Each structure stands twice: as C-alpha cells, then as structure tokens.
Amino acid sequence: MLVVFGLAVAGALLGVRAARKRNGSGADIAQYAAGYGIAFALIGLVLSLVIARMVA
C-alpha cells in the first residue's frame, strides 16, 4: 500500500509541475495534481497486484 501511496504523491507532484509549466491557475494546478495522482495510484495498484500474483 505504501507503493501505491508513494506513486500517487509522485503523480501529484508531476501534475503540479505540468500545470505550472502551462501557466495554469490554482484550480488548474489542483486538477492536474488530482488527475495525475489518481492515474499514478491506479498504475501502482495494478503493478502491486501483478507482482503479488507472480510471487504467490
């Protein structure tokens, strides 16, 4: 679960960076952070499940 949370935080930081690069407002920055965070969390969840299935 820590991996999923870590990827969500990393995704949110990348989202903030992308929004700032595009000169977004505060709402844009929040939306990008949420979108990237959710996407990275889902990727982390899938990877965790795949790895858990391979090990078990």
N, C-alpha and C positions, 0 to 999 in steps of 0.2 A: 504494500500500500504506500510505503514511503516513496517508491519509484514513481508511482502514478502522481503523487502529490508534487514531487520534485519536477517532473516533466510539465505539470500544469503551471507551476511557478515559472519555469523556464519559458514556456509558451507565452505566458502573460507578459513577461519582460520583452520577449521578441515582438509581441503585439504593440506594446508601448513604443518600442523603438521604431517600428514600421509606421505607426501613426504620426509620430513626431517628425519622421523623415518626410512625410507627405503634408506637413504643416497642418495637422488636424487640431480641432478644438478639444476641450476637455471631454466632451461627450464622445467624440471620435476615438480619443485615446482609450477611454473606458470600454468602448465597444470592441475595439481591436484587441485589447487585453483580454476581455472575456472570451471572444471568439477563438483567439489563438490558444488561450488557456484550456478551453473545453476540447479543442481539437487535439492538442498535445496530450491531455489526460486520457482521451479515448485511445490514442495510439499507444500510450503507456499501458493502458488496461489490456488491450489486445496482445501486446508483446508479453506482458506478465502471464496472461493465460496460456499463450503458446509455449512459453518457457516452462511453466508449471506442468503442462501436459507432457512435454518432452522428457522432463526429469522423472515424473511419477510413472 
